[in-house]
Amino acid sequence: MLQRLGFPDISRHRRFVTAIGVDAVGSGVYLPIAILYFVRTTSVGLAEVGLATSLSALAALPVVLLVGGLVDRVGAKRILLASNVIQAAGYVAYLVVDDFAGVFLAIALTAVGQSAFWGSFSPMVAAISTAQEREKWFGFVGALRNAGFAVGGLAAGVALTIGTVEAFHAVIVANIASYLLALGCLAGVRAGGPPVRPAPDLTATRAATPSGWALVARDRDFHVVVGSNLLYALCSMALNVAMPVYADQVLHLPGWVTGAIFTLNTVMCGLGQGLVVRAMSGRRRFRMVGLSNLTFGAGFALMALAGALPPAAAVGGVLVAAVIYTLGELTGGPVLSAIAVDSRSPEVRGRYLAAYQLSWNVAGILAPASFTWLLAHGWASVWLALLAVTVLGLALARVLPVRLPVAAQRIPVG
């Protein structure tokens, strides 16, 4: 069945797959209310919550650099285990904070855990996949997470409709439980140990080439895929930051609409990601990155248009925009990840993919504060800004194959 949907054979990695699925269900309950949670349960205002979220992402930024080196030394699995413990502890703090400082500290702790998770997640996927099935595996784990998000998103819609503090607290408790259960599943995973390093060339001088983080810092070609993913990440964060606030606080649509946006996205990703990867087979990678930006842009334009419609029509406009937006997400994510993984050798992959992950962290710093600020200063402002991001993404997609030959390769057929 999975192969018919364009996904890889998962029989040898069921514990890992189960852990990612469980984690995703818990995250799916929380993500639709990520910004709204503190607005509804504390005295902290919307702009302050956005600022606290951005500052927390900034505080967690150095963790990404630390994680890259740790993955190269101790392996991805141990870092994944630690990330689940840290995030569970962070969400426990969500239940007791009530002022700006507390909100900042709670979000910062979860941001540290998320940095550890994402800094080790791609190396873990790379460890269990081959080069010929890279897009398939990244597509599959993305689809799996989105399927879990869909299940959780339904519960989030219920919490938003009920609207009580207790309902929002129940969302956090469910998220905590998911991290602890995923921790137990990941403990039994056998892959993801330290990478096997090639024997050193004793005839070469140590100063011949830079090493460690200096190698990554000087690799301007790799910076192009990092920049491309930064733009992709900013667009992706519209789902969790801009769209829920836009529907709830700007358009004042019914509470179920926010949950429906998220559920539409996650169901499409869960059922359609493998099919999209299969449809892209034989296409050049950089062209699919460009197509992703075009589709994102169409979704953002329609989302802006919905703000000028009467309420009933706005509901339909927002949901259709979410569908178009999701097609951009399905197209770009697996391809960019595959380019990043395949462009550099396994013994330094932890550091390189940490630099790649850094683009998500920078987006996490920029998006909450800037998106909420833009939404507070005009309903169309955030969508115009995101349209500009997609234009930059199109331009950078043309540069990718010039700097990284793997970006010019055709997506493997299979």
Secondary structure as GFF3:
##gff-version 3
##sequence-region A 1 414
A	DSSP	three_ten_helix	11	13	.	.	.	ID=ss1
A	DSSP	alpha_helix	14	30	.	.	.	ID=ss2
A	DSSP	three_ten_helix	31	33	.	.	.	ID=ss3
A	DSSP	alpha_helix	36	41	.	.	.	ID=ss4
A	DSSP	alpha_helix	46	59	.	.	.	ID=ss5
A	DSSP	alpha_helix	61	74	.	.	.	ID=ss6
A	DSSP	alpha_helix	76	94	.	.	.	ID=ss7
A	DSSP	alpha_helix	100	128	.	.	.	ID=ss8
A	DSSP	three_ten_helix	131	133	.	.	.	ID=ss9
A	DSSP	alpha_helix	134	162	.	.	.	ID=ss10
A	DSSP	alpha_helix	165	187	.	.	.	ID=ss11
A	DSSP	alpha_helix	212	218	.	.	.	ID=ss12
A	DSSP	alpha_helix	220	236	.	.	.	ID=ss13
A	DSSP	pi_helix	238	242	.	.	.	ID=ss14
A	DSSP	alpha_helix	243	245	.	.	.	ID=ss15
A	DSSP	pi_helix	246	250	.	.	.	ID=ss16
A	DSSP	alpha_helix	255	280	.	.	.	ID=ss17
A	DSSP	alpha_helix	285	306	.	.	.	ID=ss18
A	DSSP	alpha_helix	311	342	.	.	.	ID=ss19
A	DSSP	three_ten_helix	346	348	.	.	.	ID=ss20
A	DSSP	alpha_helix	349	376	.	.	.	ID=ss21
A	DSSP	alpha_helix	381	403	.	.	.	ID=ss22
A	DSSP	three_ten_helix	405	408	.	.	.	ID=ss23
###
